[in-house]
Structure formats: C-alpha cells, structure tokens
Amino acid sequence: MPTPSCEKSGLETETAALLEKIAKQKAQFAVDFDYSRTRSEDALIEATFDETHLGDDFNVLHRAMLGGDFERVLESGSSAEATGVTLHRFLQQDTVKTRKSWGVALDFGDLFSVRGKARSYVRETMRRDLRLDRSRFSFTALEGYAGKWGRDSCEWKTTLSAKSRGWTPGAAPGADALDYSLHLLMQYEEGRLTGRDAGRFVDLGVIWGIVTAGGARAARDRLERIGEAHSDVEVSFHLKFRKSTFAVLLPLLGAHDARGIGIALGRAVPWLADEPGRDTPLVRQLLYGSLWRQYLEDASLSAEDLGGAASEAARRAGHAGLAGFERRSKHWWTLGRLAEKNGDTRGRWRELARGARRLNEAIAGGGPHTEVREAARLMSRGWEHAFHMRALGVYLTEAFRAHPHLWASVNRSLRVEYRQGEERVVLNLSST
C-alpha cells in the first residue's frame, strides 16, 4: 500500500517535540477493508392501453408489468391496431457497481492521527431501447488513494472512462462506438503551506506541463505568499486526455517504450530543496533516466543495485551530497527505496502496455464493449502507486508536448483554494 502521506518523506526534524508528546499518548491502531458489488435494473415504459380493446387482457398485462415481466407489453406494442397497446418508449437500464477500499489508521488521542486508504471503483451501465432495438453503454474505472498526516492530507486518483457517443443499433455497442478519456488528479491539503511545499508543488506542475519552466519562480512565489497569509490551503493538479487524443494515447502506452518510461521515471523522482541534483526535472532526467531504463530492461537488477548505481551517478556528476543521500537507502525518496516500496515496477508497466494494446486492438477491430473492462484492469496496474502515476503523467506530457496540435487538446490545470474570512477563494494559476 502507498505511504499514508503519498509523497511526504516521513518525520522531519521539526516534529521532534510532537513525537515526544505522542509517545506519552495511548495509541489506537485500526485496519479497514470494505468490498461491495451491487446490481440495479431499471425500466421506463411509456405506453397507451385501450381498455375497451384489451378487455380482460388489460389486467393480465398490468399484473405482468407489476411482476417485472415486460415482454408481453413489448410484444403487444408491436401491433397497436391488433392488440390495443401503443408503445411509445421502452428503456431498460442495467448498472453494476463494484467498490473496494482498504486502509489503516493510527490515532494518538486528540493530538495526532495518521490515516491512509486505497480505493477502487468500477461502474458499468448498459441502457437498451427495446422499442427501437438500440443501446448505449458507459464505463468508469477509478483507482485512488487518500492519506492524512496530522492536518495535512493528500489524495490521488486516476479515472478511465468510456461512453457511447450515441445510440448504437443492436443489443450492445462495440468498442469502436465508444469515446474514451483518462483523468489524472493529485490533490493536497496543507494545514500550513511552507516554502518547501510550494517548491514541490510547482515542481509537479512543471513535470506535468501545467507550469512552464520559465514561470516556475513566479508560481512558487505566489504559492509562498498564499501560504504565509492563509491556512488550510488546497492544491490540486489535473491532466485530462479526452477522446480527441485517445487515438494517440493508446499506441503510446502500448509501445512499452523503456527509454521513454525511464526518462519519465527519472523526471518524476521527488524534488528535494537542498540537493542541486534533485531540484530540477532536467537534471533528474539526466541523472536517473538511463538508470531506470536499465532497471526496466534487466530483471536481474535489484532495488539495492539501483540505489548503488544512483549514488555512483550522482558522485560522477559532482553531487557529493546527493551521492551520500542515495547511499542512505532507508530514506523513502532514494532511488532504491522508490523501486522497493513501489513494488514490481517492471511488471506494472508491462501490464499497463498490455491493457492499452488490448483496448486499442478492440477499437480498431470492432471488438465488444466488454474489452474495456479487462483493459482497465490491466492498465490500472500502472497507476496503483503515486510515484508511478506521477511518471505516467510525465510520460504522456512529454509525448504530447512534442506535437503542439495534440498538446493543445490536453486539459491541464493547477487549482489553489484557500479560506479568506468566511469565503473560499479559488485560483487557477495555469490551465488550458
């Protein structure tokens, strides 16, 4: 499971006094798991019944409808003159929802709490027009995580959606009759937004293409000013790839490009304020991109090997402090620990590619709409961890930015919300 604070590096030095107080409190630990699967069936019928014409058959039809048997109405409605039933509309809707969540909570009285919960949600809806013999389908698959550390919290989620672009003749549409979208969201709530927080937020904005490298300094200054003047600040990042970009997105993900993924993983390595090799996306890419590529391509390399290689790369680049940092593998943000705690990096990207290829082939070959369900299951392996999701955003950003006409179609935004008196103020620092 991802760490409760998503990207927090653990206890920082200023928490020492708090830890001393916590040690004197009675701790309560809880594990939570929930699973549910529900199915609902709805029917909407508009019909006119000629009681004089129907006679005793009216009561027969009425009882059948109350019992959920609509076939009699459908059959009778096909010949209004003969049966006395005029069918205007007959819609059936079947919806299946599956929810899973699992998490942990650690409370120290009223003083402090740590919580984390992973969750997944799948919804499938099929609507059929039985009178006109046509159908519509929609699908949503969400994977996400919410964590809380004291007054600070974070949430991330990835949503893959598909829906019919219109009514399709027959009982079910094919995969090629659906419009698809992918939405990546990262959201943070800070009880007190610090300069370090502003730095790592702007860094995420840069690697996701929301903030330009040239505008990073101004964006950081503005966030710092907001943090100094206001508390309970919420910052959220959005990347939305809609139907106009999906024809390019799926082949990109299906290619399983080890070089491009390695670059993305390198740029996505968390920002560190005090390490020159970690405070710029391009430098992180140069230091770590090829190492991640080797890790993806060579199954014999362990997370420990990756950590050692990262330390050596930093040393050769003249970053002695960073080399020492990478050697201290207990830190959550060293390369070795990132590979270890975000488990099966190789397998997850392979499964993501398999799912993308499967969906792409179903769309190209007119496969059944049910293919989106299995494709989503495979693809979600690639964004079950926050670090991998960060890297996925980078990978897609870099690919689409190379094609301005496609990049303009990607919706990207950085939203900041804070309390001012009795009101909540919302700012969009950058959006398209």
LUMLO-271465 format. One record per residue (C-alpha): residue number from 1; residue in three letters; x, y, z. Coordinates in nm, 3 decimals. Example, Ala and Ser with C-alpha at 12.3 -4.5 7.8 and 13.67 -1.06 7.14 Angstrom:
2
{1,ALA,{1.230,-0.450,0.780}}
{2,SER,{1.367,-0.106,0.714}}
***
This chain:
432
{1,MET,{0.000,0.000,0.000}}
{2,PRO,{0.126,0.356,-0.070}}
{3,THR,{0.252,0.551,0.226}}
{4,PRO,{-0.016,0.747,0.417}}
{5,SER,{0.129,1.080,0.311}}
{6,CYS,{0.174,0.994,-0.062}}
{7,GLU,{0.493,1.190,-0.110}}
{8,LYS,{0.587,1.306,0.237}}
{9,SER,{0.937,1.195,0.326}}
{10,GLY,{0.842,1.092,0.680}}
{11,LEU,{0.909,1.264,1.008}}
{12,GLU,{1.103,1.586,0.965}}
{13,THR,{1.326,1.744,1.225}}
{14,GLU,{1.066,1.994,1.341}}
{15,THR,{0.838,1.711,1.456}}
{16,ALA,{1.069,1.605,1.739}}
{17,ALA,{0.869,1.790,2.005}}
{18,LEU,{0.546,1.648,1.869}}
{19,LEU,{0.686,1.296,1.877}}
{20,GLU,{0.774,1.337,2.242}}
{21,LYS,{0.413,1.427,2.318}}
{22,ILE,{0.282,1.144,2.103}}
{23,ALA,{0.496,0.892,2.291}}
{24,LYS,{0.301,0.977,2.607}}
{25,GLN,{-0.036,0.921,2.442}}
{26,LYS,{-0.230,0.597,2.415}}
{27,ALA,{-0.221,0.487,2.052}}
{28,GLN,{-0.509,0.323,1.868}}
{29,PHE,{-0.450,0.124,1.550}}
{30,ALA,{-0.722,0.011,1.310}}
{31,VAL,{-0.734,-0.177,0.980}}
{32,ASP,{-1.028,-0.123,0.748}}
{33,PHE,{-1.140,-0.328,0.447}}
{34,ASP,{-1.461,-0.296,0.253}}
{35,TYR,{-1.596,-0.463,-0.059}}
{36,SER,{-1.935,-0.436,-0.225}}
{37,ARG,{-2.088,-0.529,-0.558}}
{38,THR,{-2.436,-0.411,-0.642}}
{39,ARG,{-2.652,-0.453,-0.948}}
{40,SER,{-2.961,-0.250,-1.026}}
{41,GLU,{-3.214,-0.291,-1.304}}
{42,ASP,{-3.448,-0.011,-1.404}}
{43,ALA,{-3.718,0.007,-1.667}}
{44,LEU,{-3.904,0.302,-1.813}}
{45,ILE,{-4.217,0.230,-2.014}}
{46,GLU,{-4.448,0.479,-2.182}}
{47,ALA,{-4.748,0.315,-2.341}}
{48,THR,{-5.114,0.376,-2.407}}
{49,PHE,{-5.362,0.095,-2.327}}
{50,ASP,{-5.703,0.077,-2.493}}
{51,GLU,{-5.904,-0.093,-2.215}}
{52,THR,{-6.207,-0.139,-2.439}}
{53,HIS,{-6.000,-0.317,-2.700}}
{54,LEU,{-5.799,-0.518,-2.444}}
{55,GLY,{-6.084,-0.633,-2.225}}
{56,ASP,{-5.963,-0.892,-1.973}}
{57,ASP,{-5.614,-0.881,-2.128}}
{58,PHE,{-5.562,-0.541,-1.966}}
{59,ASN,{-5.548,-0.699,-1.617}}
{60,VAL,{-5.316,-0.971,-1.747}}
{61,LEU,{-5.075,-0.712,-1.888}}
{62,HIS,{-5.096,-0.499,-1.576}}
{63,ARG,{-5.011,-0.789,-1.344}}
{64,ALA,{-4.723,-0.893,-1.571}}
{65,MET,{-4.576,-0.543,-1.557}}
{66,LEU,{-4.604,-0.528,-1.178}}
{67,GLY,{-4.418,-0.860,-1.165}}
{68,GLY,{-4.135,-0.730,-1.383}}
{69,ASP,{-4.240,-0.918,-1.697}}
{70,PHE,{-4.230,-0.660,-1.976}}
{71,GLU,{-4.205,-0.896,-2.272}}
{72,ARG,{-4.586,-0.909,-2.302}}
{73,VAL,{-4.603,-0.532,-2.332}}
{74,LEU,{-4.321,-0.529,-2.585}}
{75,GLU,{-4.488,-0.798,-2.795}}
{76,SER,{-4.830,-0.637,-2.773}}
{77,GLY,{-4.693,-0.294,-2.850}}
{78,SER,{-4.557,-0.412,-3.185}}
{79,SER,{-4.909,-0.413,-3.329}}
{80,ALA,{-5.119,-0.138,-3.170}}
{81,GLU,{-5.416,-0.181,-3.402}}
{82,ALA,{-5.445,-0.554,-3.328}}
{83,THR,{-5.366,-0.552,-2.955}}
{84,GLY,{-5.484,-0.217,-2.826}}
{85,VAL,{-5.139,-0.133,-2.685}}
{86,THR,{-4.943,0.162,-2.826}}
{87,LEU,{-4.582,0.155,-2.708}}
{88,HIS,{-4.417,0.498,-2.706}}
{89,ARG,{-4.093,0.425,-2.519}}
{90,PHE,{-3.939,0.119,-2.356}}
{91,LEU,{-3.599,0.163,-2.193}}
{92,GLN,{-3.412,-0.085,-1.974}}
{93,GLN,{-3.102,0.009,-1.777}}
{94,ASP,{-2.867,-0.233,-1.601}}
{95,THR,{-2.595,-0.093,-1.373}}
{96,VAL,{-2.323,-0.285,-1.191}}
{97,LYS,{-2.108,-0.109,-0.930}}
{98,THR,{-1.804,-0.261,-0.760}}
{99,ARG,{-1.629,-0.081,-0.475}}
{100,LYS,{-1.319,-0.185,-0.283}}
{101,SER,{-1.127,0.001,-0.016}}
{102,TRP,{-0.860,-0.093,0.232}}
{103,GLY,{-0.657,0.116,0.470}}
{104,VAL,{-0.506,0.174,0.812}}
{105,ALA,{-0.545,0.439,1.081}}
{106,LEU,{-0.323,0.528,1.376}}
{107,ASP,{-0.456,0.773,1.634}}
{108,PHE,{-0.278,0.925,1.933}}
{109,GLY,{-0.574,1.057,2.126}}
{110,ASP,{-0.679,1.401,2.006}}
{111,LEU,{-0.320,1.500,1.945}}
{112,PHE,{-0.228,1.342,1.615}}
{113,SER,{-0.350,1.089,1.358}}
{114,VAL,{-0.215,0.909,1.052}}
{115,ARG,{-0.455,0.755,0.804}}
{116,GLY,{-0.436,0.602,0.461}}
{117,LYS,{-0.693,0.432,0.241}}
{118,ALA,{-0.665,0.288,-0.109}}
{119,ARG,{-0.984,0.252,-0.306}}
{120,SER,{-1.109,0.131,-0.641}}
{121,TYR,{-1.445,0.179,-0.806}}
{122,VAL,{-1.592,0.035,-1.126}}
{123,ARG,{-1.930,0.124,-1.271}}
{124,GLU,{-2.084,-0.023,-1.587}}
{125,THR,{-2.419,0.089,-1.724}}
{126,MET,{-2.600,-0.057,-2.025}}
{127,ARG,{-2.913,0.116,-2.148}}
{128,ARG,{-3.130,-0.055,-2.409}}
{129,ASP,{-3.413,0.090,-2.611}}
{130,LEU,{-3.622,-0.222,-2.670}}
{131,ARG,{-3.875,-0.048,-2.892}}
{132,LEU,{-3.618,0.074,-3.145}}
{133,ASP,{-3.362,-0.205,-3.084}}
{134,ARG,{-3.065,0.016,-2.994}}
{135,SER,{-2.829,0.055,-2.700}}
{136,ARG,{-2.589,0.284,-2.511}}
{137,PHE,{-2.307,0.193,-2.274}}
{138,SER,{-2.093,0.377,-2.018}}
{139,PHE,{-1.800,0.263,-1.807}}
{140,THR,{-1.591,0.424,-1.532}}
{141,ALA,{-1.292,0.270,-1.352}}
{142,LEU,{-1.124,0.465,-1.072}}
{143,GLU,{-0.812,0.382,-0.872}}
{144,GLY,{-0.708,0.614,-0.593}}
{145,TYR,{-0.562,0.673,-0.252}}
{146,ALA,{-0.625,0.921,0.028}}
{147,GLY,{-0.382,0.981,0.312}}
{148,LYS,{-0.375,1.211,0.614}}
{149,TRP,{-0.085,1.317,0.834}}
{150,GLY,{-0.197,1.547,1.113}}
{151,ARG,{-0.357,1.847,0.948}}
{152,ASP,{-0.207,1.767,0.608}}
{153,SER,{-0.367,1.528,0.361}}
{154,CYS,{-0.322,1.413,0.007}}
{155,GLU,{-0.530,1.228,-0.248}}
{156,TRP,{-0.458,1.093,-0.591}}
{157,LYS,{-0.679,0.911,-0.836}}
{158,THR,{-0.683,0.802,-1.197}}
{159,THR,{-1.012,0.765,-1.382}}
{160,LEU,{-1.056,0.580,-1.711}}
{161,SER,{-1.394,0.640,-1.872}}
{162,ALA,{-1.578,0.518,-2.181}}
{163,LYS,{-1.922,0.606,-2.305}}
{164,SER,{-2.128,0.566,-2.619}}
{165,ARG,{-2.116,0.867,-2.843}}
{166,GLY,{-2.478,0.797,-2.939}}
{167,TRP,{-2.733,0.520,-2.974}}
{168,THR,{-2.599,0.209,-3.149}}
{169,PRO,{-2.823,-0.034,-3.339}}
{170,GLY,{-2.850,-0.373,-3.169}}
{171,ALA,{-2.824,-0.507,-2.816}}
{172,ALA,{-2.474,-0.374,-2.738}}
{173,PRO,{-2.226,-0.128,-2.895}}
{174,GLY,{-1.877,-0.230,-2.999}}
{175,ALA,{-1.558,-0.088,-2.851}}
{176,ASP,{-1.527,0.135,-3.159}}
{177,ALA,{-1.859,0.306,-3.080}}
{178,LEU,{-1.731,0.450,-2.752}}
{179,ASP,{-1.550,0.772,-2.662}}
{180,TYR,{-1.270,0.738,-2.406}}
{181,SER,{-1.099,0.968,-2.157}}
{182,LEU,{-0.826,0.948,-1.892}}
{183,HIS,{-0.807,1.185,-1.595}}
{184,LEU,{-0.511,1.208,-1.356}}
{185,LEU,{-0.561,1.401,-1.032}}
{186,MET,{-0.328,1.481,-0.743}}
{187,GLN,{-0.461,1.690,-0.456}}
{188,TYR,{-0.304,1.816,-0.135}}
{189,GLU,{-0.449,1.993,0.167}}
{190,GLU,{-0.194,2.168,0.386}}
{191,GLY,{-0.274,2.299,0.732}}
{192,ARG,{0.023,2.528,0.683}}
{193,LEU,{0.175,2.559,0.336}}
{194,THR,{0.552,2.610,0.365}}
{195,GLY,{0.816,2.720,0.118}}
{196,ARG,{0.920,2.356,0.075}}
{197,ASP,{0.562,2.260,-0.002}}
{198,ALA,{0.544,2.537,-0.262}}
{199,GLY,{0.866,2.409,-0.418}}
{200,ARG,{0.750,2.051,-0.459}}
{201,PHE,{0.405,2.159,-0.582}}
{202,VAL,{0.549,2.382,-0.852}}
{203,ASP,{0.789,2.103,-0.947}}
{204,LEU,{0.492,1.871,-1.008}}
{205,GLY,{0.328,2.146,-1.211}}
{206,VAL,{0.641,2.171,-1.427}}
{207,ILE,{0.684,1.797,-1.491}}
{208,TRP,{0.315,1.764,-1.580}}
{209,GLY,{0.337,2.058,-1.821}}
{210,ILE,{0.098,2.276,-1.624}}
{211,VAL,{0.357,2.537,-1.526}}
{212,THR,{0.631,2.640,-1.768}}
{213,ALA,{0.993,2.620,-1.655}}
{214,GLY,{1.019,2.996,-1.707}}
{215,GLY,{0.712,3.061,-1.492}}
{216,ALA,{0.814,2.829,-1.206}}
{217,ARG,{0.975,3.100,-0.993}}
{218,ALA,{0.671,3.328,-1.012}}
{219,ALA,{0.432,3.040,-0.938}}
{220,ARG,{0.637,2.938,-0.636}}
{221,ASP,{0.650,3.294,-0.503}}
{222,ARG,{0.274,3.322,-0.534}}
{223,LEU,{0.216,2.994,-0.351}}
{224,GLU,{0.452,3.103,-0.074}}
{225,ARG,{0.263,3.429,-0.033}}
{226,ILE,{-0.065,3.239,-0.009}}
{227,GLY,{0.087,3.006,0.250}}
{228,GLU,{0.213,3.296,0.459}}
{229,ALA,{-0.128,3.467,0.464}}
{230,HIS,{-0.370,3.174,0.478}}
{231,SER,{-0.411,2.834,0.637}}
{232,ASP,{-0.586,2.518,0.515}}
{233,VAL,{-0.469,2.557,0.156}}
{234,GLU,{-0.581,2.301,-0.102}}
{235,VAL,{-0.372,2.248,-0.415}}
{236,SER,{-0.481,2.016,-0.696}}
{237,PHE,{-0.328,1.913,-1.028}}
{238,HIS,{-0.529,1.782,-1.323}}
{239,LEU,{-0.435,1.617,-1.651}}
{240,LYS,{-0.727,1.519,-1.876}}
{241,PHE,{-0.688,1.331,-2.201}}
{242,ARG,{-1.017,1.331,-2.388}}
{243,LYS,{-1.149,1.148,-2.693}}
{244,SER,{-0.960,1.365,-2.943}}
{245,THR,{-0.625,1.245,-2.803}}
{246,PHE,{-0.707,0.880,-2.728}}
{247,ALA,{-0.616,0.755,-3.075}}
{248,VAL,{-0.259,0.864,-2.999}}
{249,LEU,{-0.255,0.787,-2.626}}
{250,LEU,{-0.329,0.414,-2.650}}
{251,PRO,{-0.050,0.329,-2.901}}
{252,LEU,{0.192,0.535,-2.689}}
{253,LEU,{0.112,0.336,-2.378}}
{254,GLY,{0.100,0.008,-2.566}}
{255,ALA,{0.450,0.051,-2.708}}
{256,HIS,{0.613,-0.012,-2.367}}
{257,ASP,{0.894,0.228,-2.457}}
{258,ALA,{1.161,0.153,-2.194}}
{259,ARG,{1.364,0.460,-2.287}}
{260,GLY,{1.066,0.699,-2.265}}
{261,ILE,{0.938,0.538,-1.945}}
{262,GLY,{1.288,0.559,-1.794}}
{263,ILE,{1.303,0.931,-1.873}}
{264,ALA,{0.959,0.978,-1.718}}
{265,LEU,{1.054,0.789,-1.402}}
{266,GLY,{1.371,0.998,-1.379}}
{267,ARG,{1.187,1.329,-1.407}}
{268,ALA,{0.919,1.206,-1.165}}
{269,VAL,{1.169,1.136,-0.885}}
{270,PRO,{1.062,1.364,-0.596}}
{271,TRP,{1.201,1.715,-0.570}}
{272,LEU,{1.441,1.791,-0.283}}
{273,ALA,{1.509,2.151,-0.185}}
{274,ASP,{1.862,2.103,-0.054}}
{275,GLU,{2.004,1.879,-0.325}}
{276,PRO,{2.108,2.053,-0.652}}
{277,GLY,{2.076,1.724,-0.844}}
{278,ARG,{1.715,1.685,-0.735}}
{279,ASP,{1.572,2.035,-0.766}}
{280,THR,{1.540,2.046,-1.147}}
{281,PRO,{1.346,1.799,-1.364}}
{282,LEU,{1.602,1.802,-1.644}}
{283,VAL,{1.891,1.724,-1.408}}
{284,ARG,{1.692,1.439,-1.253}}
{285,GLN,{1.626,1.305,-1.601}}
{286,LEU,{1.997,1.314,-1.686}}
{287,LEU,{2.097,1.153,-1.356}}
{288,TYR,{1.831,0.886,-1.329}}
{289,GLY,{1.663,0.832,-1.667}}
{290,SER,{1.911,0.577,-1.803}}
{291,LEU,{1.925,0.400,-1.463}}
{292,TRP,{1.550,0.347,-1.464}}
{293,ARG,{1.570,0.222,-1.821}}
{294,GLN,{1.832,-0.034,-1.722}}
{295,TYR,{1.617,-0.138,-1.428}}
{296,LEU,{1.316,-0.191,-1.657}}
{297,GLU,{1.514,-0.390,-1.912}}
{298,ASP,{1.731,-0.601,-1.681}}
{299,ALA,{1.528,-0.820,-1.445}}
{300,SER,{1.846,-0.920,-1.258}}
{301,LEU,{1.893,-0.567,-1.121}}
{302,SER,{1.757,-0.531,-0.768}}
{303,ALA,{1.628,-0.220,-0.594}}
{304,GLU,{1.952,-0.219,-0.394}}
{305,ASP,{2.153,-0.229,-0.719}}
{306,LEU,{1.955,0.067,-0.849}}
{307,GLY,{2.028,0.262,-0.531}}
{308,GLY,{2.400,0.195,-0.561}}
{309,ALA,{2.401,0.299,-0.927}}
{310,ALA,{2.217,0.621,-0.838}}
{311,SER,{2.477,0.706,-0.576}}
{312,GLU,{2.759,0.648,-0.822}}
{313,ALA,{2.586,0.855,-1.093}}
{314,ALA,{2.548,1.147,-0.852}}
{315,ARG,{2.912,1.118,-0.748}}
{316,ARG,{3.033,1.124,-1.111}}
{317,ALA,{2.814,1.428,-1.177}}
{318,GLY,{2.981,1.616,-0.890}}
{319,HIS,{2.688,1.599,-0.646}}
{320,ALA,{2.866,1.461,-0.342}}
{321,GLY,{2.581,1.536,-0.105}}
{322,LEU,{2.329,1.363,-0.329}}
{323,ALA,{2.560,1.064,-0.365}}
{324,GLY,{2.561,1.026,0.011}}
{325,PHE,{2.186,1.069,0.024}}
{326,GLU,{2.134,0.790,-0.232}}
{327,ARG,{2.359,0.560,-0.029}}
{328,ARG,{2.133,0.605,0.275}}
{329,SER,{1.875,0.366,0.136}}
{330,LYS,{1.645,0.399,0.438}}
{331,HIS,{1.522,0.735,0.313}}
{332,TRP,{1.189,0.697,0.131}}
{333,TRP,{1.293,0.908,-0.167}}
{334,THR,{1.620,0.743,-0.266}}
{335,LEU,{1.602,0.557,-0.596}}
{336,GLY,{1.650,0.225,-0.423}}
{337,ARG,{1.360,0.285,-0.184}}
{338,LEU,{1.135,0.418,-0.460}}
{339,ALA,{1.189,0.095,-0.653}}
{340,GLU,{1.138,-0.113,-0.339}}
{341,LYS,{0.823,0.044,-0.198}}
{342,ASN,{0.656,0.100,-0.537}}
{343,GLY,{0.671,-0.273,-0.598}}
{344,ASP,{0.702,-0.459,-0.929}}
{345,THR,{0.782,-0.152,-1.138}}
{346,ARG,{0.869,-0.368,-1.438}}
{347,GLY,{0.553,-0.579,-1.421}}
{348,ARG,{0.324,-0.282,-1.368}}
{349,TRP,{0.440,-0.100,-1.680}}
{350,ARG,{0.416,-0.423,-1.881}}
{351,GLU,{0.057,-0.475,-1.765}}
{352,LEU,{-0.025,-0.113,-1.849}}
{353,ALA,{0.109,-0.168,-2.201}}
{354,ARG,{-0.084,-0.495,-2.238}}
{355,GLY,{-0.409,-0.327,-2.139}}
{356,ALA,{-0.353,-0.035,-2.375}}
{357,ARG,{-0.277,-0.271,-2.665}}
{358,ARG,{-0.582,-0.481,-2.587}}
{359,LEU,{-0.814,-0.181,-2.587}}
{360,ASN,{-0.652,-0.036,-2.900}}
{361,GLU,{-0.698,-0.365,-3.086}}
{362,ALA,{-1.060,-0.390,-2.974}}
{363,ILE,{-1.131,-0.039,-3.103}}
{364,ALA,{-0.951,-0.098,-3.433}}
{365,GLY,{-1.113,-0.439,-3.487}}
{366,GLY,{-1.464,-0.356,-3.370}}
{367,GLY,{-1.434,-0.582,-3.063}}
{368,PRO,{-1.704,-0.599,-2.794}}
{369,HIS,{-1.754,-0.320,-2.545}}
{370,THR,{-1.663,-0.562,-2.262}}
{371,GLU,{-1.297,-0.536,-2.364}}
{372,VAL,{-1.275,-0.202,-2.184}}
{373,ARG,{-1.333,-0.382,-1.854}}
{374,GLU,{-1.033,-0.614,-1.890}}
{375,ALA,{-0.818,-0.340,-2.042}}
{376,ALA,{-0.891,-0.115,-1.744}}
{377,ARG,{-0.797,-0.393,-1.501}}
{378,LEU,{-0.458,-0.435,-1.669}}
{379,MET,{-0.390,-0.065,-1.720}}
{380,SER,{-0.473,0.021,-1.358}}
{381,ARG,{-0.166,-0.178,-1.251}}
{382,GLY,{0.040,0.108,-1.392}}
{383,TRP,{-0.114,0.374,-1.169}}
{384,GLU,{-0.177,0.197,-0.838}}
{385,HIS,{0.115,0.384,-0.678}}
{386,ALA,{0.156,0.761,-0.657}}
{387,PHE,{0.511,0.760,-0.795}}
{388,HIS,{0.410,0.554,-1.098}}
{389,MET,{0.113,0.783,-1.155}}
{390,ARG,{0.345,1.087,-1.143}}
{391,ALA,{0.566,0.918,-1.401}}
{392,LEU,{0.268,0.830,-1.622}}
{393,GLY,{0.171,1.197,-1.626}}
{394,VAL,{0.527,1.290,-1.722}}
{395,TYR,{0.544,1.025,-1.995}}
{396,LEU,{0.223,1.143,-2.158}}
{397,THR,{0.314,1.510,-2.112}}
{398,GLU,{0.650,1.467,-2.287}}
{399,ALA,{0.494,1.270,-2.573}}
{400,PHE,{0.207,1.510,-2.637}}
{401,ARG,{0.414,1.825,-2.591}}
{402,ALA,{0.618,1.722,-2.897}}
{403,HIS,{0.301,1.768,-3.107}}
{404,PRO,{0.152,2.115,-3.045}}
{405,HIS,{-0.184,2.036,-3.212}}
{406,LEU,{-0.232,1.742,-2.973}}
{407,TRP,{-0.088,1.920,-2.669}}
{408,ALA,{-0.347,2.196,-2.709}}
{409,SER,{-0.620,1.933,-2.666}}
{410,VAL,{-0.489,1.813,-2.329}}
{411,ASN,{-0.668,1.983,-2.040}}
{412,ARG,{-0.419,2.064,-1.763}}
{413,SER,{-0.471,2.281,-1.462}}
{414,LEU,{-0.330,2.381,-1.124}}
{415,ARG,{-0.602,2.486,-0.883}}
{416,VAL,{-0.540,2.655,-0.547}}
{417,GLU,{-0.815,2.704,-0.290}}
{418,TYR,{-0.793,2.871,0.050}}
{419,ARG,{-1.011,3.029,0.312}}
{420,GLN,{-1.037,3.407,0.336}}
{421,GLY,{-1.271,3.509,0.615}}
{422,GLU,{-1.600,3.329,0.562}}
{423,GLU,{-1.531,3.259,0.195}}
{424,ARG,{-1.326,3.008,-0.003}}
{425,VAL,{-1.109,3.165,-0.272}}
{426,VAL,{-1.028,2.959,-0.582}}
{427,LEU,{-0.737,3.039,-0.814}}
{428,ASN,{-0.636,2.869,-1.138}}
{429,LEU,{-0.268,2.951,-1.166}}
{430,SER,{-0.244,2.779,-1.500}}
{431,SER,{-0.492,2.592,-1.716}}
{432,THR,{-0.578,2.507,-2.073}}
***
